[in-house]
Amino acid sequence: MSVDSEDVCINISNDPDLYFPDGNLVILTRDHAGNHTYFRVHQSILSKHSKALSDHIFPDPSSSEREIYDGVPLVEFQEDPRDLNIFLKFLYEPFYAFSAAPIQRGDPDIAFKMYGALRLADRFSIDPLKETILSYIREDWPQTLQAWDEREAFYSRRLKSSPGSTMDDVAPEPASVIRLARKFQPQILTLVFYHLSRLPVNATYGQHNQAPRHARGIRGYLLSPADRERVALGRERMLRWISDRLESLALDTWQCRAEGGCQPHIYWRVVVLHRSIMRSMDVLTTLRTMRSHKQERGTSDVVEDAVCQHCNARWDTILNETRRDFFDSLPSFFPDL
């Protein structure tokens, strides 16, 4: 149903999943366009999960001055109908018996889709829902280098097995994660900002018609000017760190113990390493793919130069140690998050 008010058409509808004929309470929500959505639910089910929610619905049980809709009391929530739909579905059936699960493990966009429901869970102290959402978020942002590499490989496999998809379809978008993590999971912010620093400043989420499938985007409207500045400063600190680290290793004076003339090839690898980091802004991935042994690099490519086996082993050790130290230094690149 729709009504016209001052030349504005407002849609009025009952939620298709959560309007129970035997419900004893109706909740009204309005979206940003003013459209009305009504939920007819059971007070006993809502109250069972949260006293705070029960108190919000019926702040004064003795009061008889309640608006009535469809024969039962009406209460209004200042929430988006989609967020309230997800929130209420969890209260009715945490493991979900509706048409589609509101929370799906592995959903790459869970931080964006579930932000409103998470705010409601926090507001009304629904800890099981809150922890479920946050546990799925944490899976995408592991706190060790090995787990980070495994997660990156997981996204690559997922993309490869999903023809027609882009990386935005299989991996999390950072701006929505930052919005959520700053309030509910600050421990993951450092890694999210590192990931954000790898992306072009004009990378737009979901708009990669002319870009490779592996390109990843950003919901830029969710980023504050301060966060954009943090990204820029963090990128600058990272580039300075890797430059100082490579210079301290004195790779330009490489000595081949086997006297195989490896020094010019190592020097050229350093040049390629610098160039690749500046092009990709992805220090961890570049250091991994520049390792000499394909089983360590995670690719089917091989480094085709005349570096001896002993020097290759030394080179890989240096890159592995540099990656580990770089990962451990990430908090210093993005302080005060």
C-alpha positions as CSV (number, residue, x, y, z in Angstrom):
1,M,0.0,0.0,0.0
2,S,1.1,3.6,-0.6
3,V,-0.1,7.0,0.4
4,D,0.6,10.5,-1.0
5,S,1.7,13.1,1.5
6,E,2.6,16.6,0.1
7,D,3.5,15.2,-3.3
8,V,5.6,12.5,-1.7
9,C,4.6,8.8,-2.2
10,I,5.2,6.8,1.0
11,N,5.0,3.0,0.8
12,I,3.4,1.2,3.8
13,S,3.9,-2.5,4.1
14,N,4.1,-5.4,6.6
15,D,7.4,-7.2,6.8
16,P,7.0,-10.4,4.7
17,D,8.7,-12.6,7.3
18,L,7.9,-11.0,10.6
19,Y,4.3,-10.1,10.7
20,F,2.6,-12.9,12.8
21,P,-1.2,-12.9,13.0
22,D,-1.0,-13.9,16.6
23,G,1.6,-11.3,17.6
24,N,0.7,-9.0,20.4
25,L,3.0,-6.1,19.5
26,V,3.6,-4.1,16.3
27,I,6.9,-2.3,15.7
28,L,7.0,0.5,13.1
29,T,10.2,1.5,11.3
30,R,10.9,4.0,8.6
31,D,13.6,3.9,6.0
32,H,15.6,6.9,4.8
33,A,12.8,7.7,2.2
34,G,10.1,7.7,4.9
35,N,8.6,4.4,3.8
36,H,6.8,2.5,6.7
37,T,7.5,-1.1,7.5
38,Y,5.5,-2.9,10.3
39,F,6.6,-5.9,12.2
40,R,4.0,-7.9,14.3
41,V,5.9,-9.9,16.9
42,H,5.5,-11.5,20.3
43,Q,6.5,-9.5,23.3
44,S,7.4,-12.7,25.2
45,I,10.0,-13.8,22.7
46,L,11.6,-10.3,22.6
47,S,11.5,-10.0,26.4
48,K,13.1,-13.5,26.8
49,H,16.3,-12.3,25.1
50,S,16.7,-8.9,26.7
51,K,15.3,-7.0,29.6
52,A,16.6,-3.8,28.1
53,L,14.6,-4.6,24.9
54,S,11.5,-5.3,27.0
55,D,11.9,-2.1,29.0
56,H,12.2,-0.1,25.7
57,I,9.1,-1.7,24.3
58,F,7.0,-1.2,27.5
59,P,8.7,1.5,29.6
60,D,5.6,1.9,31.8
61,P,3.4,-1.3,31.9
62,S,0.7,0.6,33.9
63,S,0.2,3.2,31.2
64,S,-2.9,2.8,29.1
65,E,-2.0,5.5,26.6
66,R,-0.6,3.4,23.9
67,E,-1.1,3.8,20.2
68,I,-2.9,0.8,18.6
69,Y,-2.2,-0.7,15.2
70,D,-4.2,-3.7,13.9
71,G,-5.7,-4.2,17.3
72,V,-2.4,-4.4,19.3
73,P,0.0,-1.9,20.9
74,L,2.3,0.0,18.5
75,V,5.9,1.0,19.3
76,E,8.3,2.9,16.9
77,F,12.0,2.1,16.4
78,Q,14.3,4.6,14.8
79,E,16.1,1.9,12.8
80,D,16.3,0.8,9.2
81,P,13.8,-1.9,8.4
82,R,16.4,-4.2,7.0
83,D,18.5,-4.0,10.2
84,L,15.5,-4.7,12.4
85,N,14.5,-7.6,10.2
86,I,17.9,-9.3,10.7
87,F,17.9,-8.5,14.4
88,L,14.4,-9.9,15.0
89,K,15.0,-13.0,12.9
90,F,17.9,-13.9,15.2
91,L,15.7,-13.5,18.3
92,Y,13.1,-15.8,16.8
93,E,15.5,-18.4,15.5
94,P,19.2,-18.0,16.0
95,F,19.9,-20.8,13.6
96,Y,17.2,-19.5,11.3
97,A,14.2,-21.2,9.7
98,F,13.2,-18.3,7.4
99,S,13.8,-18.1,3.6
100,A,17.5,-17.1,3.9
101,A,19.9,-17.0,6.8
102,P,20.5,-13.5,8.1
103,I,24.1,-14.3,9.1
104,Q,26.2,-16.5,6.9
105,R,29.7,-17.5,7.8
106,G,32.1,-16.5,5.0
107,D,29.9,-13.7,3.7
108,P,32.6,-11.2,2.6
109,D,30.3,-8.2,3.1
110,I,29.1,-9.1,6.6
111,A,30.5,-6.0,8.2
112,F,28.4,-3.8,5.9
113,K,25.2,-5.9,6.0
114,M,25.2,-6.6,9.7
115,Y,26.4,-3.3,11.1
116,G,22.8,-2.1,12.0
117,A,21.9,-5.5,13.6
118,L,25.1,-5.4,15.6
119,R,24.3,-1.9,16.9
120,L,20.9,-3.2,18.0
121,A,22.5,-6.3,19.6
122,D,24.9,-4.0,21.5
123,R,22.1,-1.6,22.5
124,F,19.9,-4.3,23.9
125,S,22.7,-6.5,25.3
126,I,22.0,-9.5,23.0
127,D,25.5,-10.9,23.5
128,P,25.1,-14.2,21.5
129,L,24.1,-12.2,18.3
130,K,26.9,-9.7,18.9
131,E,29.6,-12.3,19.4
132,T,28.4,-14.3,16.4
133,I,28.8,-11.3,14.1
134,L,32.1,-10.3,15.6
135,S,33.5,-13.8,15.4
136,Y,32.8,-13.9,11.6
137,I,34.5,-10.5,11.2
138,R,37.6,-11.6,13.1
139,E,38.0,-14.6,10.7
140,D,38.8,-12.2,7.9
141,W,41.5,-10.3,9.8
142,P,43.8,-12.8,11.5
143,Q,46.6,-11.5,13.8
144,T,49.5,-13.7,12.7
145,L,51.5,-13.6,9.4
146,Q,50.9,-17.2,8.7
147,A,47.1,-16.9,9.1
148,W,47.2,-13.7,7.0
149,D,48.8,-15.5,4.2
150,E,46.3,-18.4,4.5
151,R,43.4,-15.9,4.3
152,E,44.8,-14.2,1.3
153,A,45.3,-17.5,-0.4
154,F,41.7,-18.4,0.5
155,Y,40.4,-15.3,-1.3
156,S,42.4,-16.1,-4.4
157,R,41.0,-19.7,-4.4
158,R,37.5,-18.4,-3.9
159,L,37.9,-15.9,-6.8
160,K,39.3,-18.6,-9.1
161,S,36.3,-20.9,-8.4
162,S,33.8,-18.1,-9.0
163,P,33.7,-17.3,-12.7
164,G,32.3,-13.9,-13.4
165,S,33.1,-12.6,-9.9
166,T,35.5,-9.9,-8.9
167,M,37.5,-9.7,-5.6
168,D,34.8,-7.5,-4.2
169,D,32.5,-10.5,-4.4
170,V,34.8,-12.8,-2.4
171,A,36.8,-10.6,0.0
172,P,35.8,-8.0,2.6
173,E,35.6,-4.3,1.9
174,P,37.7,-2.2,4.3
175,A,35.8,1.0,4.9
176,S,32.7,-0.9,6.3
177,V,35.0,-3.0,8.4
178,I,36.7,0.1,9.9
179,R,33.3,1.6,10.7
180,L,32.3,-1.5,12.6
181,A,35.7,-2.3,14.2
182,R,36.3,1.2,15.6
183,K,33.2,0.7,17.8
184,F,33.2,-3.1,18.4
185,Q,36.5,-4.7,17.5
186,P,39.4,-2.2,17.5
187,Q,42.0,-5.0,17.7
188,I,41.7,-5.7,13.9
189,L,42.0,-2.0,12.8
190,T,45.7,-2.2,12.1
191,L,45.4,-4.9,9.5
192,V,42.3,-3.3,8.0
193,F,44.2,0.0,7.5
194,Y,47.2,-2.0,6.1
195,H,44.8,-3.6,3.5
196,L,43.3,-0.2,2.8
197,S,46.8,1.3,2.1
198,R,47.3,-1.3,-0.6
199,L,44.3,0.0,-2.7
200,P,44.3,3.0,-5.1
201,V,42.7,6.1,-3.6
202,N,40.0,6.1,-6.3
203,A,39.1,2.4,-6.1
204,T,35.3,2.3,-5.8
205,Y,33.6,-0.8,-4.4
206,G,31.7,-2.8,-7.1
207,Q,32.9,-0.7,-10.0
208,H,35.5,-2.7,-11.9
209,N,34.2,-3.0,-15.4
210,Q,37.5,-1.9,-16.8
211,A,39.7,-3.4,-14.1
212,P,41.2,-6.9,-13.5
213,R,39.1,-9.4,-11.6
214,H,41.5,-9.2,-8.7
215,A,40.9,-5.5,-8.2
216,R,39.4,-4.5,-4.8
217,G,37.3,-1.4,-4.1
218,I,36.3,0.9,-1.2
219,R,33.1,2.4,0.0
220,G,34.7,5.8,0.1
221,Y,31.7,7.6,1.6
222,L,32.3,5.6,4.8
223,L,35.8,6.9,5.3
224,S,36.4,10.1,7.3
225,P,39.0,12.7,6.2
226,A,41.0,11.7,9.2
227,D,41.1,8.0,8.2
228,R,42.2,9.0,4.7
229,E,45.1,10.9,6.3
230,R,45.9,7.9,8.4
231,V,46.1,5.7,5.3
232,A,48.4,8.2,3.5
233,L,50.7,8.6,6.5
234,G,50.8,4.8,7.1
235,R,51.7,4.2,3.5
236,E,54.5,6.8,3.8
237,R,55.9,5.1,6.9
238,M,55.8,1.7,5.3
239,L,57.7,2.7,2.2
240,R,60.3,4.4,4.4
241,W,60.6,1.3,6.6
242,I,61.2,-1.1,3.7
243,S,63.6,1.3,2.0
244,D,65.7,1.6,5.2
245,R,65.5,-2.1,5.8
246,L,66.8,-3.0,2.3
247,E,69.5,-0.4,2.5
248,S,70.7,-1.8,5.9
249,L,71.1,-5.2,4.4
250,A,73.7,-3.9,2.0
251,L,72.4,-6.2,-0.8
252,D,74.3,-4.1,-3.4
253,T,77.6,-5.6,-1.9
254,W,76.3,-9.2,-2.0
255,Q,79.0,-11.8,-1.8
256,C,78.5,-15.2,-3.4
257,R,80.3,-17.8,-1.4
258,A,80.3,-20.1,-4.3
259,E,81.9,-17.4,-6.5
260,G,79.2,-17.9,-9.0
261,G,78.8,-14.3,-10.0
262,C,75.4,-13.9,-8.3
263,Q,75.8,-10.3,-7.2
264,P,74.5,-8.6,-10.4
265,H,71.4,-10.8,-10.3
266,I,70.7,-10.1,-6.7
267,Y,71.1,-6.4,-7.3
268,W,68.6,-6.6,-10.2
269,R,66.2,-8.5,-7.9
270,V,66.4,-5.6,-5.4
271,V,65.6,-3.1,-8.2
272,V,62.6,-5.2,-9.2
273,L,61.6,-5.5,-5.6
274,H,61.6,-1.7,-5.1
275,R,59.8,-1.2,-8.4
276,S,57.1,-3.7,-7.6
277,I,56.4,-2.3,-4.1
278,M,56.1,1.2,-5.5
279,R,53.7,-0.1,-8.1
280,S,51.5,-2.3,-5.9
281,M,51.9,-0.6,-2.5
282,D,51.6,-4.2,-1.1
283,V,54.8,-4.9,0.8
284,L,53.8,-8.3,2.2
285,T,52.6,-9.8,-1.1
286,T,55.6,-8.4,-3.0
287,L,58.1,-9.8,-0.6
288,R,56.3,-13.2,-0.8
289,T,56.2,-13.3,-4.6
290,M,59.8,-12.3,-4.9
291,R,61.1,-15.4,-3.1
292,S,63.0,-17.7,-5.4
293,H,61.3,-21.0,-4.6
294,K,57.9,-21.3,-6.2
295,Q,56.5,-23.5,-3.3
296,E,57.3,-20.6,-0.9
297,R,56.0,-17.9,-3.2
298,G,52.7,-19.6,-3.7
299,T,52.7,-19.2,-7.5
300,S,53.6,-21.5,-10.4
301,D,56.3,-19.0,-11.6
302,V,60.0,-19.4,-11.1
303,V,62.7,-16.8,-10.9
304,E,64.7,-17.2,-14.1
305,D,68.2,-15.9,-13.3
306,A,71.6,-17.3,-12.7
307,V,71.6,-17.2,-8.9
308,C,73.2,-20.2,-7.3
309,Q,71.3,-22.5,-4.8
310,H,73.2,-21.1,-1.8
311,C,72.5,-17.5,-2.7
312,N,68.8,-18.3,-3.4
313,A,68.6,-19.8,0.1
314,R,70.1,-16.7,1.7
315,W,67.8,-14.4,-0.4
316,D,64.7,-16.3,0.7
317,T,65.8,-16.2,4.4
318,I,66.3,-12.4,4.1
319,L,62.8,-11.9,2.5
320,N,61.2,-14.2,5.1
321,E,62.7,-12.3,8.0
322,T,61.8,-9.0,6.4
323,R,58.2,-10.0,5.9
324,R,58.0,-11.2,9.5
325,D,59.5,-8.0,10.9
326,F,57.4,-5.8,8.6
327,F,54.2,-7.6,9.8
328,D,55.2,-7.1,13.4
329,S,55.8,-3.4,12.8
330,L,52.4,-2.7,11.3
331,P,51.1,-1.0,14.5
332,S,53.9,1.5,14.3
333,F,52.7,2.5,10.8
334,F,49.1,3.1,11.9
335,P,49.3,4.5,15.5
336,D,46.4,6.1,17.3
337,L,43.6,4.1,15.6
